[in-house]
Amino acid sequence: MPANITFLLVEGPHDAEFMARLLKLRDFEQRKTVSSIPEIYRKLIPKDYPAKDENGNEVPLTDPHPVPRFYQHGERWLFILIGGGSKSAQTLAKALRTSKIAGFSADAIGVILDQDLEETPDEARDQFIAKFEQQQDLPVQLDFKITPGSVNPGSPRLGLFVLPDNQNTGALEDLLLECGEKQYKALKDKALSFRDDALANADLTPADLKSYGKPGGQKHISKKKKAWVSAMGAVLTPSFAIQNSIRDNRWLEDEALTLPRIQSVQKFLDDLIA
């Protein structure tokens, strides 16, 4: 039967907006005010500011306040939890504890990870599992040792997807670049030329490029893809972060939705909430 309450854990705000676009195609609408969210679900919103981490330490003011994204379709609710990379396991654990105290539980729980710097999708999954198993006082035992890309039946239903496709090294940017090939071909080509010219000829110092890591390494490759996508976003939504472009522009429309890797993400989402 359909999941009335779904937790969907992602690593960052760009992943959240990507999934939100797919949810909108499934008639889920974001609820943006506290008054539009039932009282019982408001417990997921941290009351204290600054928020505190698992050890009771204040979260830096420079970090976003850890508020879930709330989506509704009829009687069904889906909460996108933004983990922030290595904090993903803590974010999910806290949501599970909070919902238990509030008096509700998830019918389905999905986790979306980037393979990115890991060698295989299984390693990305196992890294998450290792951190999740360190969490204490969980109200339910969850076994995420499942094949990446799959959704296992049960109570709750569990799914785990490793971007970009549960097979190849990469992250969300790989999917956005595929979408860009369909939706913004000319812009994509010009953004690549700009990126490469800037990296080679803009008199950038090693300090300027320190976030890229060692040339030729996986981190370097990943950062170059992010720069490519960001160059496109800078034209589409000037002065805004790439998640705004994912939300407002044509990345996930028309032909882009027929791409095999985009369809695999959609199938995962459908299997999770179906």
Secondary structure by P-SEA (a helix, b strand, c coil): ccccbbbbbbccaaaaaaaaaaaaaacccccccccccccccccccccccccccccccccccccccbbbbbbbcccbbbbbbbccccaaaaaaaaaaaaaaaacccccbbbbbbbccccccaaaaaaaaaaaaaacccccbbbbcccccccccccccbbbbbccccccccccaaaaaaaaaacccaaaaaaaaaaaaaaaccccccccccccccccccaaaaaaaaaaaaaaaaaaacccccaaaaaaccccccccccccaaaaaaaaaaaaacc
